[in-house]
Amino acid sequence: MIRHILLIKFKSSAHPQKIEALQDLFESMPDKIEGVSAVEWGLNDSPEGKNKGFTHAVLMTFDDEEARQRYLPHPEHSALKEVFIPLLEDIVVFDYQV
């Protein structure tokens, strides 16, 4: 199993409705791409103030390496990026094996 973590900083101009539509796209990935077993979307609520401007997180779970390799070039992932990239100011991507 592979966990795929995104820490997201949106542009100040990113409209909340577009961010909500992006959330829906992320959360639909398990229904669209074989091997994407789960997606979680969350807002930072840490009281520590160490998020460096990153406000949202996405945690995706891939069944295995083949699933991750299927996701990366998949047309649904490309469609998600078309919505995502114009809203994005900065991102951290971190994957690890479970």
DSSP file (Angstrom, degrees, kcal/mol; ACC not computed):
  #  RESIDUE AA STRUCTURE BP1 BP2  ACC     N-H-->O    O-->H-N    N-H-->O    O-->H-N    TCO  KAPPA ALPHA  PHI   PSI    X-CA   Y-CA   Z-CA
    1    1 A M              0   0    0      0, 0.0    97,-3.1     0, 0.0     2,-0.4   0.000 360.0 360.0 360.0 143.0    0.0    0.0    0.0
    2    2 A I  E     -AB  62  97A   0     60,-2.5    60,-3.0    95,-0.2     2,-0.4  -0.982 360.0-150.5-124.2 132.0    1.2    3.5   -0.8
    3    3 A R  E     -AB  61  96A   0     93,-3.0    93,-2.0    -2,-0.4     2,-0.5  -0.869   9.1-163.5 -98.6 135.3    0.1    6.7    0.9
    4    4 A H  E     -AB  60  95A   0     56,-2.8    56,-2.8    -2,-0.4     2,-0.5  -0.965   9.6-167.9-123.0 109.3    0.3    9.8   -1.3
    5    5 A I  E     -AB  59  94A   0     89,-3.3    89,-2.4    -2,-0.5     2,-0.5  -0.858   7.2-171.1-107.9 131.9    0.1   13.1    0.7
    6    6 A L  E     -AB  58  93A   0     52,-2.7    52,-2.2    -2,-0.5     2,-0.5  -0.988   6.3-164.8-118.6 126.5   -0.4   16.5   -0.7
    7    7 A L  E     -AB  57  92A   0     85,-2.5    85,-2.1    -2,-0.5     2,-0.4  -0.968  23.2-159.2-107.2 125.2    0.0   19.7    1.4
    8    8 A I  E     -AB  56  91A   0     48,-3.0    47,-2.1    -2,-0.5    48,-1.8  -0.871  25.4-172.6-120.8 135.4   -1.6   22.5   -0.5
    9    9 A K  E     - B   0  90A   0     81,-2.6    80,-2.8    -2,-0.4    81,-2.1  -0.979  23.3-153.5-119.6 114.0   -1.4   26.3   -0.5
   10   10 A F  E     - B   0  88A   0     -2,-0.5    78,-0.2    78,-0.2    77,-0.1  -0.533  24.8 -99.1 -85.3 152.7   -4.0   27.8   -2.7
   11   11 A K    >   -     0   0    0     76,-3.0     3,-1.8    -2,-0.2    -1,-0.1  -0.369  31.6-119.1 -61.1 148.3   -3.7   31.2   -4.4
   12   12 A S  T 3  S+     0   0    0      1,-0.3    -1,-0.1    -3,-0.1    -2,-0.0   0.760 115.7  57.7 -62.6 -22.8   -5.5   34.0   -2.5
   13   13 A S  T 3  S+     0   0    0      2,-0.1     2,-0.4    74,-0.1    -1,-0.3   0.491  75.8 120.6 -85.6  -3.8   -7.6   34.5   -5.6
   14   14 A A    <   -     0   0    0     -3,-1.8    73,-0.1    73,-0.2    -4,-0.1  -0.473  65.3-129.7 -67.0 120.6   -8.8   30.8   -5.6
   15   15 A H    >>  -     0   0    0     -2,-0.4     4,-1.8     1,-0.1     3,-0.8  -0.499   9.4-128.7 -73.2 135.4  -12.6   30.9   -5.4
   16   16 A P  H 3> S+     0   0    0      0, 0.0     4,-2.3     0, 0.0     5,-0.1   0.825 108.3  57.0 -54.3 -34.5  -14.1   28.7   -2.6
   17   17 A Q  H 3> S+     0   0    0      2,-0.2     4,-2.1     1,-0.2     5,-0.1   0.868 106.6  49.2 -66.8 -34.7  -16.5   27.1   -5.1
   18   18 A K  H <> S+     0   0    0     -3,-0.8     4,-2.0     2,-0.2    -1,-0.2   0.867 110.4  50.5 -71.2 -36.0  -13.6   26.0   -7.3
   19   19 A I  H  X S+     0   0    0     -4,-1.8     4,-2.3     2,-0.2    -2,-0.2   0.902 110.3  50.4 -65.8 -40.4  -11.8   24.6   -4.3
   20   20 A E  H  X S+     0   0    0     -4,-2.3     4,-2.1     2,-0.2    -2,-0.2   0.900 109.2  50.6 -63.6 -41.3  -15.0   22.7   -3.4
   21   21 A A  H  X S+     0   0    0     -4,-2.1     4,-2.0     1,-0.2    -1,-0.2   0.881 109.3  52.2 -63.7 -37.5  -15.2   21.3   -7.0
   22   22 A L  H  X S+     0   0    0     -4,-2.0     4,-2.7     2,-0.2    -2,-0.2   0.910 106.3  53.2 -64.3 -42.2  -11.6   20.2   -6.7
   23   23 A Q  H  X S+     0   0    0     -4,-2.3     4,-2.8     1,-0.2    -2,-0.2   0.929 107.8  51.2 -57.3 -45.3  -12.4   18.4   -3.5
   24   24 A D  H  X S+     0   0    0     -4,-2.1     4,-1.1     1,-0.2    -1,-0.2   0.898 109.2  51.1 -59.4 -41.3  -15.2   16.6   -5.3
   25   25 A L  H >X S+     0   0    0     -4,-2.0     3,-0.6     2,-0.2     4,-0.5   0.938 111.6  46.6 -62.8 -47.0  -12.8   15.5   -8.1
   26   26 A F  H >< S+     0   0    0     -4,-2.7     3,-1.5     1,-0.2    -2,-0.2   0.942 111.6  51.0 -59.1 -46.9  -10.2   14.2   -5.6
   27   27 A E  H 3< S+     0   0    0     -4,-2.8    -1,-0.2     1,-0.3    -2,-0.2   0.679 105.3  57.5 -68.9 -16.1  -12.9   12.3   -3.6
   28   28 A S  H XX S+     0   0    0     -4,-1.1     3,-1.1    -3,-0.6     4,-0.8   0.570  79.5  92.9 -87.5  -8.9  -14.2   10.7   -6.8
   29   29 A M  H XX S+     0   0    0     -3,-1.5     4,-2.6    -4,-0.5     3,-1.0   0.847  77.3  58.7 -58.0 -38.9  -10.9    9.1   -7.8
   30   30 A P  H 34 S+     0   0    0      0, 0.0    -1,-0.3     0, 0.0     5,-0.2   0.829 108.4  47.6 -61.3 -27.5  -11.5    5.7   -6.1
   31   31 A D  H <4 S+     0   0    0     -3,-1.1    -2,-0.2    -4,-0.2     3,-0.1   0.649 119.8  38.8 -82.3 -15.1  -14.6    5.3   -8.3
   32   32 A K  H << S+     0   0    0     -3,-1.0     2,-0.5    -4,-0.8    -3,-0.1   0.709 112.3  48.6-108.8 -26.0  -12.7    6.3  -11.4
   33   33 A I  S >< S-     0   0    0     -4,-2.6     3,-1.8     3,-0.2    -1,-0.2  -0.965  79.3-125.2-128.0 119.6   -9.3    4.7  -11.1
   34   34 A E  T 3  S+     0   0    0     -2,-0.5     3,-0.1     1,-0.2    36,-0.1  -0.358  95.9  25.8 -60.2 132.3   -8.6    1.1  -10.2
   35   35 A G  T 3  S+     0   0    0      1,-0.2    28,-2.8    -5,-0.2     2,-1.0   0.285  84.5 114.1  95.4  -9.8   -6.3    0.8   -7.3
   36   36 A V  E <   +C   62   0A   0     -3,-1.8    -1,-0.2    -7,-0.2    26,-0.2  -0.835  40.9 174.2 -87.7 104.1   -7.0    4.2   -5.7
   37   37 A S  E     +     0   0A   0     24,-2.1     2,-0.3    -2,-1.0    -1,-0.2   0.734  53.6   6.2 -91.6 -22.3   -8.6    2.8   -2.6
   38   38 A A  E     -C   61   0A   0     23,-1.2    23,-2.6    -3,-0.1     2,-0.4  -0.991  49.3-167.3-159.7 150.9   -9.2    5.9   -0.5
   39   39 A V  E     -C   60   0A   0     -2,-0.3     2,-0.4    21,-0.2    21,-0.2  -0.988   8.4-172.0-139.7 131.1   -9.0    9.7   -0.6
   40   40 A E  E     -C   59   0A   0     19,-2.3    19,-2.4    -2,-0.4     2,-0.4  -0.967   4.2-163.9-121.3 141.8   -9.3   12.0    2.4
   41   41 A W  E     +C   58   0A   0     -2,-0.4     2,-0.3    17,-0.2    17,-0.2  -0.983  17.3 170.3-123.8 132.5   -9.5   15.8    2.2
   42   42 A G  E     -C   57   0A   0     15,-2.6    15,-2.6    -2,-0.4     2,-0.4  -0.987  29.3-132.6-146.7 156.8   -8.8   18.0    5.2
   43   43 A L  E     -C   56   0A   0     -2,-0.3    13,-0.2    13,-0.2     2,-0.2  -0.855  38.9-104.7-104.1 140.0   -8.3   21.6    6.3
   44   44 A N        +     0   0    0     11,-2.9    -1,-0.0    -2,-0.4     7,-0.0  -0.429  45.4 161.3 -63.1 130.5   -5.5   22.6    8.6
   45   45 A D        +     0   0    0     -2,-0.2    -1,-0.1    -3,-0.0    10,-0.0   0.080  22.1 139.9-135.9  24.0   -6.7   23.2   12.2
   46   46 A S    >   -     0   0    0      1,-0.1     3,-0.6     2,-0.0     5,-0.1  -0.499  44.4-151.8 -69.2 133.6   -3.4   22.8   14.0
   47   47 A P  T 3  S+     0   0    0      0, 0.0    -1,-0.1     0, 0.0     0, 0.0   0.494  82.4  83.5 -81.0  -2.2   -3.0   25.4   16.8
   48   48 A E  T 3  S-     0   0    0      1,-0.1    -2,-0.0     2,-0.0     0, 0.0   0.714  86.8-139.4 -77.7 -20.3    0.8   25.3   16.5
   49   49 A G    <   +     0   0    0     -3,-0.6     3,-0.2     1,-0.1    -1,-0.1   0.814  66.0 119.7  69.3  30.7    1.0   27.8   13.6
   50   50 A K        +     0   0    0      1,-0.1    -1,-0.1     2,-0.1    -2,-0.0   0.096  32.7 104.8-113.9  22.0    3.7   25.8   11.7
   51   51 A N  S >  S-     0   0    0     -5,-0.1     3,-2.3     1,-0.0    -1,-0.1   0.532  75.0-139.4 -83.1  -5.8    1.8   25.1    8.5
   52   52 A K  T 3  S-     0   0    0      1,-0.3     3,-0.1    -3,-0.2    -2,-0.1   0.802  71.0 -50.4  53.3  34.4    3.8   27.7    6.5
   53   53 A G  T 3  S+     0   0    0      1,-0.3     2,-0.5     2,-0.0    -1,-0.3   0.354 102.4 134.6  89.0  -6.5    0.7   28.9    4.7
   54   54 A F    <   +     0   0    0     -3,-2.3    -1,-0.3     1,-0.2   -45,-0.3  -0.670  24.7 172.8 -78.4 126.3   -0.4   25.4    3.6
   55   55 A T        +     0   0    0    -47,-2.1   -11,-2.9    -2,-0.5     2,-0.3   0.659  52.1  44.3-111.4 -21.6   -4.2   25.2    4.3
   56   56 A H  E     -AC   8  43A   0    -48,-1.8   -48,-3.0   -13,-0.2     2,-0.4  -0.894  56.4-162.6-129.4 154.8   -5.4   21.9    2.9
   57   57 A A  E     -AC   7  42A   0    -15,-2.6   -15,-2.6    -2,-0.3     2,-0.4  -0.991   2.8-163.8-135.5 146.3   -4.2   18.3    2.8
   58   58 A V  E     -AC   6  41A   0    -52,-2.2   -52,-2.7    -2,-0.4     2,-0.5  -0.999   4.0-167.6-125.8 132.0   -5.1   15.3    0.6
   59   59 A L  E     -AC   5  40A   0    -19,-2.4   -19,-2.3    -2,-0.4     2,-0.4  -0.969  10.0-176.4-119.4 114.0   -4.3   11.8    1.6
   60   60 A M  E     -AC   4  39A   0    -56,-2.8   -56,-2.8    -2,-0.5     2,-0.5  -0.853  12.7-150.6-108.5 145.8   -4.7    9.2   -1.1
   61   61 A T  E     -AC   3  38A   0    -23,-2.6   -24,-2.1    -2,-0.4   -23,-1.2  -0.975   7.8-165.4-118.0 123.9   -4.1    5.5   -0.7
   62   62 A F  E     -AC   2  36A   0    -60,-3.0   -60,-2.5    -2,-0.5   -26,-0.2  -0.861  22.8-134.5-103.3 141.1   -3.0    3.3   -3.6
   63   63 A D  S    S-     0   0    0    -28,-2.8     2,-0.3    -2,-0.4    -1,-0.1   0.873  78.4 -31.5 -60.4 -37.3   -3.3   -0.4   -3.3
   64   64 A D  S  > S-     0   0    0    -29,-0.2     4,-1.8   -63,-0.1     3,-0.3  -0.930  77.0 -72.0-166.8-178.0    0.3   -0.9   -4.7
   65   65 A E  H  > S+     0   0    0     -2,-0.3     4,-2.6     1,-0.2     5,-0.2   0.865 125.5  57.6 -61.2 -37.5    2.9    0.5   -7.0
   66   66 A E  H  > S+     0   0    0      1,-0.2     4,-1.7     2,-0.2    -1,-0.2   0.888 104.9  51.4 -61.2 -38.3    1.0   -0.6  -10.0
   67   67 A A  H  > S+     0   0    0     -3,-0.3     4,-2.2     2,-0.2    -1,-0.2   0.911 109.9  48.9 -65.3 -42.2   -2.0    1.5   -8.9
   68   68 A R  H  X S+     0   0    0     -4,-1.8     4,-2.2     1,-0.2    -2,-0.2   0.925 111.8  49.1 -62.9 -42.9    0.2    4.6   -8.4
   69   69 A Q  H  < S+     0   0    0     -4,-2.6    -1,-0.2     1,-0.2    -2,-0.2   0.798 111.3  50.2 -67.4 -28.2    1.7    4.1  -11.9
   70   70 A R  H  < S+     0   0    0     -4,-1.7     4,-0.4    -5,-0.2    -1,-0.2   0.865 111.3  49.7 -73.5 -37.9   -1.8    3.7  -13.3
   71   71 A Y  H >< S+     0   0    0     -4,-2.2     3,-1.2     1,-0.2     6,-0.3   0.917  99.0  64.3 -66.9 -46.4   -3.0    6.9  -11.6
   72   72 A L  T 3< S+     0   0    0     -4,-2.2    -1,-0.2     1,-0.3    -2,-0.1   0.864 115.0  27.1 -55.5 -46.4   -0.2    9.3  -12.6
   73   73 A P  T 3  S+     0   0    0      0, 0.0    -1,-0.3     0, 0.0    -2,-0.2   0.426  92.7 127.2 -94.3   4.0   -0.8    9.2  -16.4
   74   74 A H    <>  -     0   0    0     -3,-1.2     4,-2.1    -4,-0.4     3,-0.5  -0.281  66.6-127.2 -64.4 141.3   -4.6    8.5  -16.1
   75   75 A P  H  > S+     0   0    0      0, 0.0     4,-2.4     0, 0.0     5,-0.1   0.825 110.5  56.4 -57.5 -32.6   -6.9   10.8  -18.0
   76   76 A E  H  > S+     0   0    0      2,-0.2     4,-1.9     1,-0.2     5,-0.1   0.872 106.9  49.2 -68.5 -35.2   -8.9   11.4  -14.8
   77   77 A H  H  > S+     0   0    0     -3,-0.5     4,-2.3    -6,-0.3    -1,-0.2   0.900 110.4  51.0 -67.3 -40.4   -5.8   12.6  -13.1
   78   78 A S  H  X S+     0   0    0     -4,-2.1     4,-1.6     2,-0.2    -2,-0.2   0.904 109.6  49.9 -62.1 -41.5   -5.0   14.9  -16.0
   79   79 A A  H  X S+     0   0    0     -4,-2.4     4,-1.0     1,-0.2    -1,-0.2   0.883 109.5  51.8 -64.5 -38.4   -8.6   16.3  -15.8
   80   80 A L  H >X S+     0   0    0     -4,-1.9     4,-2.5     1,-0.2     3,-0.6   0.917 107.4  52.4 -63.2 -43.4   -8.1   16.9  -12.1
   81   81 A K  H 3X S+     0   0    0     -4,-2.3     4,-2.6     1,-0.2    -1,-0.2   0.822 100.4  62.2 -64.5 -30.9   -4.8   18.8  -12.7
   82   82 A E  H 3< S+     0   0    0     -4,-1.6    -1,-0.2     1,-0.2    -2,-0.2   0.861 113.4  35.9 -61.9 -34.5   -6.6   21.1  -15.2
   83   83 A V  H << S+     0   0    0     -4,-1.0     4,-0.4    -3,-0.6    -2,-0.2   0.861 121.3  48.2 -80.9 -39.6   -8.8   22.3  -12.4
   84   84 A F  H >X S+     0   0    0     -4,-2.5     3,-1.5     1,-0.2     4,-0.9   0.928 100.1  59.5 -71.5 -51.1   -6.0   22.1   -9.7
   85   85 A I  G >< S+     0   0    0     -4,-2.6     3,-0.8     1,-0.3    -1,-0.2   0.843 101.0  53.7 -58.0 -41.9   -3.0   23.9  -11.3
   86   86 A P  G 34 S+     0   0    0      0, 0.0    -1,-0.3     0, 0.0    -2,-0.2   0.755 113.0  45.9 -65.2 -19.9   -4.7   27.3  -11.8
   87   87 A L  G <4 S+     0   0    0     -3,-1.5   -76,-3.0    -4,-0.4     2,-0.3   0.623  93.9 102.7 -90.8 -15.1   -5.7   27.4   -8.2
   88   88 A L  E <<  +B   10   0A   0     -4,-0.9   -78,-0.2    -3,-0.8     3,-0.1  -0.538  32.9 167.7 -86.9 127.8   -2.3   26.3   -6.8
   89   89 A E  E    S-     0   0A   0    -80,-2.8     2,-0.3     1,-0.4   -79,-0.2   0.798  76.0 -14.2 -94.5 -43.4    0.2   28.6   -5.2
   90   90 A D  E     -B    9   0A   0    -81,-2.1   -81,-2.6     2,-0.0    -1,-0.4  -0.987  60.6-169.0-157.5 158.2    2.4   25.8   -3.7
   91   91 A I  E     -B    8   0A   0     -2,-0.3     2,-0.4   -83,-0.2   -83,-0.2  -0.997  13.8-154.2-151.7 147.9    2.4   22.1   -3.0
   92   92 A V  E     -B    7   0A   0    -85,-2.1   -85,-2.5    -2,-0.3     2,-0.5  -0.997  16.0-166.0-119.3 129.5    4.3   19.5   -1.1
   93   93 A V  E     +B    6   0A   0     -2,-0.4     2,-0.4   -87,-0.2   -87,-0.2  -0.973  11.7 172.1-117.7 129.3    4.0   15.9   -2.4
   94   94 A F  E     -B    5   0A   0    -89,-2.4   -89,-3.3    -2,-0.5     2,-0.4  -0.982   7.5-173.5-142.5 123.7    5.2   13.0   -0.2
   95   95 A D  E     +B    4   0A   0     -2,-0.4     2,-0.3   -91,-0.2   -91,-0.2  -0.896   7.1 171.6-116.4 147.1    4.7    9.3   -0.8
   96   96 A Y  E     -B    3   0A   0    -93,-2.0   -93,-3.0    -2,-0.4     2,-0.3  -0.992  31.1-114.0-150.9 155.2    5.5    6.4    1.4
   97   97 A Q  E      B    2   0A   0     -2,-0.3   -95,-0.2   -95,-0.2   -33,-0.0  -0.683 360.0 360.0 -89.3 139.9    4.9    2.7    1.6
   98   98 A V              0   0    0    -97,-3.1   -96,-0.1    -2,-0.3    -1,-0.1   0.368 360.0 360.0-102.0 360.0    2.8    1.2    4.3
